[in-house]
Amino acid sequence: MEKTKVKTDLFEEITQFVRNQFDEPDAFIPLHIPRFEGKEKEYVMDAIDSTFVSSVGAYVDKFEEMMCDITGANYAVATVNGTSALHISMILEGVKPGDEVITQPLTFVATANAISYTGAKPIFVDVDRDTMGLSPSKLKRFLTEVLVKKNGTWVNRFTGKQIAACVPMHTFGLPARVDDLRAVCDEFAIPLIEDSAESLGSTYKGRHTGRFGTLGVFSFNGNKTVTAGGGGAIITDDEDLAKRAKHITTTAKKPHKWEYIHDEIGYNYRMPNLNAALACAQLEQLNQYLENKRELARQYREFFRSLDIEFIDEIESAKSNYWLNAICLEDRNQRDAFLSYTNENGVMTRPIWCLMNKLEMFKDCQTGDLSNSDWLEDRIVNIPSSVRL
C-alpha cells in the first residue's frame, strides 16, 4: 500500500511539473501539436490565389531551396510524406524484390513498411540504449556473423540473399552514431539511407542528420517539429540521384509541352504547392522552435535528475532537436502505471513503439540479439514536447 502511494505521489509531482511548463493548470496537454505563429496563412492564401495548389508551384521550389540551406545538402526533393521519401530512396539505391534491408526494430512502423513496399524484407538489428538508434557495434557483429562472400558479393549465409541497404532511424530526433554506422556499411559495401524523419534540425559532429548516408529523408507530418500538414523530403549530394528522384516522384513523365510519355514505373509522390506554402512559413521559424524545445529539454533534464529518473539525452557530439522528450522508468509495471495516471489526469504520454519484429507482418523477419530494444520497450515513455508559446 505504501509503495503504491509513493508511486502516486511521484506521478502527481511529474504531472504538476509538466503542467507548470505549459502554463496549463487544468486543461488537457497533448504530446506534440503544431504552432502557427508566422506567415502560414499568408503563404497558403498566396498559393490559393496563384491557382497553383498541386505539385507544381513556387512554394515547392522554395521549400526545396530552404531544405538545402538548412541541411547543407546540394539537392532536396519534396515528397508527399516521409514514408514515400523513404520508399523512393530505396528504389534509387537499387533495392529490389527479394532483397533484404537492415533497420532497427525500435522505430515507427513506416520505416519497415517502406522497405516492404520495394518487395524487400526487413532484417532487425539492435539499437544502443543511449541513442535508441541503430547500434554500430551490434551491426558490425551481425554482419560479421551473417555475411559471406560469393562471387565477390556479400550475401546472407542463411538466406543466400543480398543485403541491399541499411536504414538507421534517429529516434525522437536524437542522432544515432551515424558516422560509425557509415563506416560499418562501407566495410561491407552496403548503401546507407538515413531515416531522419524525426530529426530536422538535429546534428551529429556538426553535420546535419541525413547527410551521412547517400540519401536522407525527412517528415513534415502534423506532429513533427515543423509541419506541412503532410509532406516529406529527400536530400542528397548526388545530382543524378536527385534528378531521378524528382522524375519518378512525378509519375516518371518525360518533359514535353503536351505529350504524356512515361519511361518507367513512376509514383505520384510530389508535395503539393499548398502544403509547401505551409512548410515554408514553418521552416522560417525553425531556429526559434529549436531554441524553445532545447530549453524545455533542459528544464526536464534538471527536474528528472532531482527525482533520480533518467531523462533520455543527446550523446556527446550530438545536438538534438528534442522532437519528443522521453524518460526511462524502472520497468514495464512502473511504465504502465505512469501511463495510466498521466493520461487519466489530462497529460498525454505515450510508450515507445512496439518492436517491429513483434508485429504480425514482420514476426518472421531475421533478427540479431535485440536485448537493448526489448529493455527500452519496457521502460521508455514520451512526455509533452510541444513548442511553448
C-alpha positions in Angstrom: 0.0 0.0 0.0 2.8 2.4 0.9 4.7 1.6 -2.3 1.5 2.4 -4.4 1.2 5.8 -2.5 4.8 6.6 -3.2 4.3 6.0 -6.9 1.1 8.1 -7.0 2.9 10.9 -5.2 5.8 10.7 -7.7 3.4 10.7 -10.7 1.5 13.6 -9.3 4.7 15.6 -8.9 5.7 14.9 -12.5 2.2 15.7 -13.8 2.2 19.0 -12.0 5.7 19.9 -13.3 4.6 19.3 -16.9 1.5 21.5 -16.3 3.7 24.2 -15.0 6.0 24.1 -18.1 3.0 24.6 -20.4 1.2 27.1 -18.0 -1.9 24.9 -18.2 -3.3 24.2 -14.7 -6.4 22.2 -15.8 -6.8 21.6 -19.5 -5.6 18.6 -21.5 -2.0 18.8 -22.5 -1.2 16.9 -25.8 2.0 15.2 -26.6 3.0 17.4 -29.5 1.0 19.9 -31.5 1.9 22.3 -34.3 2.3 26.1 -33.7 1.3 28.6 -36.4 2.7 31.9 -35.4 4.4 33.0 -38.6 3.3 33.6 -42.2 1.4 30.3 -42.6 -1.9 31.9 -43.5 -0.3 34.5 -45.8 1.6 31.9 -47.8 -1.2 29.4 -48.0 -3.6 32.1 -49.3 -0.9 33.3 -51.8 -0.7 29.7 -53.1 -4.5 29.6 -53.4 -4.6 32.9 -55.2 -1.9 31.7 -57.6 -4.2 28.7 -58.5 -1.0 26.5 -58.3 -2.2 24.3 -55.4 -1.0 20.9 -56.7 2.5 19.6 -57.2 3.8 22.5 -59.3 4.3 25.9 -57.8 6.7 28.4 -56.4 6.5 27.2 -52.9 7.6 23.7 -53.8 10.7 25.2 -55.3 11.2 27.5 -52.3 10.8 24.6 -49.9 13.5 22.5 -51.6 15.9 25.5 -51.6 15.2 26.0 -47.9 15.8 22.4 -47.1 19.2 22.6 -48.9 20.1 25.7 -46.8 19.1 24.1 -43.5 20.7 20.7 -44.0 23.7 21.7 -46.2 22.7 19.2 -48.8 23.3 20.0 -52.5 19.8 18.8 -53.5 16.4 18.4 -51.9 13.3 16.8 -53.5 9.9 17.5 -51.9 7.5 14.5 -51.4 4.0 13.9 -50.2 5.2 12.4 -46.9 8.2 10.8 -45.2 7.2 7.3 -46.0 7.1 8.0 -49.7 10.5 9.7 -49.4 12.0 6.6 -47.8 10.3 4.3 -50.4 11.8 6.3 -53.3 15.2 6.5 -51.6 15.4 2.7 -51.5 14.4 2.4 -55.2 17.1 5.0 -56.0 19.7 2.8 -54.2 18.6 -0.2 -56.3 16.6 -2.2 -53.6 14.6 -4.8 -55.4 12.0 -7.5 -54.7 13.7 -10.4 -52.9 16.5 -8.2 -51.4 17.0 -7.6 -47.6 17.3 -4.3 -45.8 18.6 -3.8 -42.3 16.9 -1.5 -39.9 16.2 -1.3 -36.2 13.2 -2.9 -34.5 12.7 0.2 -32.3 11.1 2.5 -34.9 7.8 3.8 -36.2 6.2 1.3 -38.5 6.7 3.5 -41.6 10.4 2.5 -41.7 9.6 -1.2 -42.1 6.6 -0.5 -44.3 8.7 1.4 -46.8 11.1 -1.5 -47.0 8.2 -3.8 -47.7 6.9 -1.5 -50.5 10.0 -2.3 -52.5 9.4 -6.1 -52.2 12.4 -6.4 -49.9 12.3 -7.9 -46.4 13.4 -6.1 -43.3 16.2 -7.5 -41.0 16.1 -6.1 -37.5 19.4 -5.3 -35.7 19.5 -3.9 -32.2 19.9 -0.3 -31.0 22.2 1.4 -28.5 20.4 2.2 -25.2 21.7 5.8 -25.0 20.7 6.9 -28.5 17.9 4.4 -29.1 19.2 4.3 -32.7 20.8 1.5 -34.6 23.9 0.3 -32.8 27.2 0.3 -34.8 28.7 -2.4 -32.7 25.7 -4.7 -33.0 25.6 -4.0 -36.7 29.2 -5.0 -37.1 28.7 -8.1 -35.1 25.6 -9.1 -37.0 27.2 -8.6 -40.4 30.4 -10.4 -39.4 28.4 -13.4 -38.3 25.9 -13.5 -41.1 27.6 -12.3 -44.3 29.8 -14.4 -46.6 31.3 -13.5 -49.9 30.1 -15.3 -53.1 31.5 -14.3 -56.5 32.8 -11.1 -55.0 29.4 -10.1 -53.4 28.4 -10.2 -49.7 25.4 -12.4 -49.2 23.4 -13.6 -46.2 24.7 -17.1 -45.4 21.3 -18.2 -44.1 19.1 -16.9 -46.9 21.5 -16.5 -49.8 20.2 -13.0 -50.4 21.9 -9.7 -50.8 21.6 -7.0 -48.1 20.8 -4.1 -50.3 20.6 -1.2 -47.8 20.9 -0.2 -44.2 18.3 2.2 -42.8 19.0 3.6 -39.3 16.5 6.0 -37.7 17.2 8.9 -35.5 14.8 8.2 -32.7 12.8 11.2 -31.4 15.3 13.5 -33.0 18.3 12.1 -31.1 21.2 11.4 -33.5 22.5 7.9 -33.7 26.2 7.2 -34.0 25.8 7.6 -37.7 29.4 8.1 -38.7 30.3 4.7 -37.2 27.3 3.2 -38.9 28.5 4.6 -42.2 32.0 3.1 -41.6 30.5 -0.4 -40.9 28.3 -0.2 -44.0 31.2 0.9 -46.2 33.2 -2.1 -45.0 30.5 -4.4 -46.3 29.5 -2.3 -49.3 26.0 -1.6 -48.1 24.4 1.7 -49.0 23.3 3.8 -46.0 19.9 5.6 -46.2 19.1 7.7 -43.1 15.6 7.8 -41.8 15.8 11.3 -40.4 12.0 11.8 -40.3 12.1 13.0 -36.7 15.3 14.9 -36.7 15.0 18.1 -38.7 17.4 20.5 -37.0 19.5 17.7 -35.3 23.2 17.5 -36.0 26.0 15.0 -35.2 29.6 16.2 -35.1 28.4 19.5 -36.7 26.8 17.8 -39.7 23.0 17.7 -40.1 21.3 14.3 -39.9 20.5 12.9 -43.3 23.9 13.9 -44.6 25.9 10.8 -43.6 24.2 8.4 -46.0 23.9 8.7 -49.7 20.3 9.8 -49.1 18.4 11.2 -46.1 14.7 11.5 -45.6 12.5 13.8 -43.5 8.9 14.0 -42.5 6.6 17.1 -42.1 3.6 15.3 -40.7 1.3 17.3 -38.4 3.1 16.1 -35.2 6.6 17.0 -36.3 8.8 19.9 -35.2 7.9 21.6 -38.5 4.8 20.6 -40.4 3.4 20.9 -43.9 0.2 19.1 -42.7 1.6 16.2 -44.6 4.9 16.1 -46.5 8.4 14.7 -46.8 11.8 15.4 -48.4 14.7 13.5 -49.8 18.2 15.1 -49.5 21.4 14.1 -51.3 24.6 15.5 -52.7 24.3 13.3 -55.8 22.9 15.2 -58.8 21.9 12.1 -60.7 20.0 10.7 -57.8 18.2 14.0 -57.2 17.2 14.2 -60.8 15.9 10.6 -60.8 14.1 11.2 -57.5 12.2 14.2 -58.9 11.4 12.2 -62.1 10.0 9.1 -60.5 8.1 11.0 -57.9 6.3 12.9 -60.7 4.9 9.7 -62.4 8.1 9.4 -64.5 6.7 11.7 -67.1 9.2 12.9 -69.7 9.1 16.7 -70.1 7.0 17.8 -73.1 4.6 20.6 -73.7 1.6 18.3 -74.4 2.6 14.7 -74.8 2.1 12.1 -72.0 5.1 9.9 -72.2 6.3 8.0 -69.2 9.5 6.0 -69.4 9.3 3.8 -66.3 7.0 2.9 -63.4 6.6 6.2 -61.5 4.8 7.4 -58.4 2.5 10.4 -57.7 4.6 11.4 -54.7 5.3 15.1 -55.1 4.4 17.5 -52.3 1.5 19.9 -53.3 2.3 23.6 -53.5 -0.4 24.2 -50.9 1.5 22.0 -48.4 4.8 23.5 -49.4 3.5 27.0 -48.7 2.7 26.0 -45.1 6.1 24.3 -44.8 8.0 27.3 -45.9 6.4 29.5 -43.3 7.2 26.9 -40.7 10.8 26.5 -41.8 11.2 30.2 -41.3 10.6 29.6 -37.6 12.7 26.5 -37.3 15.6 28.1 -35.3 13.3 29.6 -32.7 11.4 26.4 -32.4 14.7 24.5 -31.8 15.7 27.0 -29.1 12.3 26.7 -27.5 12.4 22.9 -27.5 16.0 22.7 -26.2 15.1 24.9 -23.3 12.2 22.7 -22.4 14.5 19.7 -22.6 16.9 21.5 -20.2 14.2 22.0 -17.7 13.0 18.4 -18.0 16.6 17.2 -17.6 17.2 19.1 -14.3 13.8 18.1 -12.9 14.1 14.4 -13.6 17.7 14.4 -12.3 16.3 15.6 -9.0 13.9 12.7 -9.0 16.6 10.2 -10.0 14.7 9.3 -13.2 16.7 9.1 -16.4 15.9 11.7 -19.0 16.9 10.5 -22.5 19.5 13.0 -23.5 21.7 13.7 -26.6 25.1 11.9 -26.6 28.4 13.7 -26.9 29.0 15.4 -30.3 25.2 15.3 -31.0 22.8 18.2 -30.9 19.2 17.1 -30.8 16.0 18.9 -31.9 14.3 17.1 -28.9 11.3 16.5 -31.1 9.8 14.2 -28.4 11.2 14.2 -24.9 11.5 10.8 -23.2 12.1 9.3 -19.8 13.2 5.8 -18.8 11.3 4.2 -15.9 12.1 1.3 -13.7 10.3 -1.5 -15.6 7.1 -2.2 -17.6 4.9 -2.1 -14.5 6.0 1.4 -13.5 5.8 2.4 -17.1 2.2 1.2 -17.4 1.2 2.8 -14.0 2.7 6.1 -15.1 0.9 6.0 -18.5 -2.4 5.3 -16.8 -2.0 8.0 -14.2 -0.9 10.8 -16.5 -3.4 10.1 -19.2 -6.3 9.8 -16.7 -5.2 13.2 -15.3 -5.1 15.1 -18.6 -1.5 14.9 -19.5 -0.8 12.9 -22.7 2.0 10.5 -22.5 2.8 7.5 -24.8 5.0 4.4 -24.7 7.7 3.9 -27.2 6.6 1.8 -30.2 6.0 -2.0 -30.1 9.1 -3.6 -31.6 8.7 -4.3 -35.3 9.6 -7.9 -35.0 6.6 -8.4 -32.7 4.1 -7.2 -35.3 2.2 -9.8 -37.2 3.6 -8.8 -40.6 7.2 -8.8 -39.5 7.3 -11.6 -37.0 9.1 -13.9 -39.4 11.9 -11.5 -40.2 15.5 -12.3 -39.3 16.8 -10.5 -36.2 20.0 -10.2 -34.3 20.2 -10.0 -30.5 17.6 -7.4 -29.6 18.3 -7.2 -25.8 18.6 -3.4 -25.8 15.4 -2.9 -27.8 13.5 -5.2 -25.5 14.8 -3.4 -22.5 13.9 0.0 -23.8 10.4 -1.1 -25.0 9.6 -1.9 -21.4 10.7 1.4 -20.0 10.6 4.4 -22.4 7.7 7.0 -22.2 7.3 10.2 -24.2 6.1 13.3 -22.3 4.6 16.5 -23.7 7.1 18.2 -26.0 5.3 20.9 -28.0 6.9 24.3 -28.7 5.6 26.5 -25.8 4.1 29.9 -26.7 
